[in-house]
Amino acid sequence: KEMIKLDYPADLECLKENYLKIFDIENMKRRWKPVLSKYNITIEELLVGDFTFLVDKYIWYKTQNVSKRQKDIYKDIFNYEFYQKKLAAFFMNKENGINFHTCHYCNMSYINSYGIGNTYNTHLNFINWASEQEWRDRFPKQETLSNAHLCDIIKERPFKTLQEFNKKRFLHKSIELYKSMSLSNDANHFDLDHLLPKSKCPIIGLSLFNFVPSCQVCNEKLKKDKELGQTKDEWLKISPTWCDSKMADSVVIHLIPESTCSTFFELKENYNKYYIDFNTDNDKIYERFLRTFRLRDRYNYHKEFALRILELKERYTNEKCKEISNILTKGIPENEKNKYSKEQIEEDIFQELYGKDRCFSKLRSDILKQSKEKTIDY
């Protein structure tokens, strides 16, 4: 869905606790102390307060007469550039449980980390399957892993357990090394956008629930430091970090045809007779969001995707899917028939569940729903 809610782990307190470990809290507190009595906000609250708290402080801050000197001090305390690599690593670390796959503004681009963690998800997998060069990249020093020992590892693997590997003593202090060796991905192609612009309120520059994983087009080319909302209610309506945000359900993507269209089978012939629109019920904050990220323009470039869904929907009707299911389940054991049920056939063709974490998931879902409601003339 466009403007997807961020998928945080169930244990938010643990997430917050791990997040605070990124920072030099005592140093930040010492520098914040002179203004604590004036603002009555703690460092911890600014770092891990929920989005409603952050919006309140953002709106309040903008009413204050903050001098340039004081603003520069705040920028230095809540220095995003200084912590940027650690913040990216925190979001990339799967153990923290923040799940994101596509841009939370447009749902058109994949945003993900990449590196050794995508290839080897456990230390044992790395030991058994990593190439000689990958081993050397992780342990470049001969005193840690000699060439002779590396040859022995490759010759004797696979190992059944880490304990079996450690007994061989290929690595100096191997147990300690493998406890500390991270398999987290070390690179990414996503931005962490400040939904509430830090340029207008530097004290929320490091706030966990102000970060929105996004693509570079949305963040750097389109949004920049624009304010998407003005009032608290407006900010809450569009925030993917707020649990009660309703935007994904309130804004619906439609494929609009000309009255002359009669079929989807001749896709190229009918391509220019359709356009994609977003139904917002004229909600001004949703319309501002669509304009900021130019979603109507950008989605219409990809309208062939929507047409293809409807082409498949016309070809594989409910009755056709039933017929396919009947053919495939004929004569097979009862316990295997679910593999070819009508519902599974539909999922295999339209991939609504499979595609929920992929690009254009909201477009797919809304167009399928539109086809079921028969709001498009065939």
Phi, psi and omega in degrees: 000144174288148191048060180286144173292140176291139182265095179270160177291160181296324181271083182293328181296321177295318178301314180297317180300316179292324180296318181297335180293344179295328195255158172275081189298316183298319178294319178295319179297317181299320181282335180276339187307319182299336182251001183301317181294329180285315186268334181055043178229134179270161176301315181299319179297320180290330181279322187232013175294150182288174189292328177297319177298315182296320179297316178303314182289326178296311181295319179296315182302321183292344177272350183274148177270083184266125181289160179298320179299315180294321179297321179295325177296316179297319179301323182286324178292314182256062189275098182296318182299322180295321184262004190304314182295320179292324178294315178299319179296323179296315180291329181283337184289111183298335180295338178281343170080017175269111185261123174213146186228318180235164181304131183281358175260319187244335183061025182250343185232140174287138174234120184200165173269161175213157183150198187294334180295334178286335184265318182234106186272355175223160178296324180294321176299319178298313181303316188277336189233350181294145179286167179301320181292322178295322175298314183292327177295324181280327182230077186288339186273133180297327182290340176272315180217108181284161178299323180295317180292325178296318177298321179295320179300311183295325182288322188267344181288159012275150175259144183282328182218163174296325181298319178298318179295315184295330179297335182285341179055044174292324181253142172293131181053046189299322181298313180296320180298317184282339172289326184264343182289120183273136172257014178293149176293147186244010179214161182206161168231067172212158174254153169257101181276143172272106180302310169274114189301126179290339179295333181262347180204084187296343183287348175254021183292341181237016185287123184306314186272015170256354182271129177238113175298127186213168177276164183291329178298311181295317186282306190272328184264330188249304184283310185054239179246030178293150174267120181278340179227168177238313180264168179298315181300320180295315180298318182293329181295329187250357185281124176283352180263001179256127190297335183257014177297135185248008188299318183300330179268336185275332179261122186241132179273132179235148170257119186256122180261161165282154183295342183282347184286140182231343182208159177253358184293321178271076189301309183295322181295323185263001188308314185278002180264007180227154170214155180265136176226162179246121178272114181246002189055033177059029176289123189293325180288322177293321178296321178297320178299313180298320179292317182302316183262006176049045186291326178297313179297314186290321181289326180292338173295332184253022185294342177300329177297315179294319179296322179296320178300316182288329175298315177295322181295324178289323183285318183250078178289173177304318181294320179295319179295324176297316181298316179299316180299317180297320180295315186284335181268353182295121174082006180258158181304148183302322184286355178254357186292334179298334179298336184234029177293162177303318181296321180289323176300315179296320178294319179298326182277311188263341172054041181292317178285316180300324185270007188293336178254017183247168181303144178064026180296322179289320177302312180301311183297315182291322180290321176297318178296320179297320180292324178292326179279353178056047179263009174242136178285126176266000000 
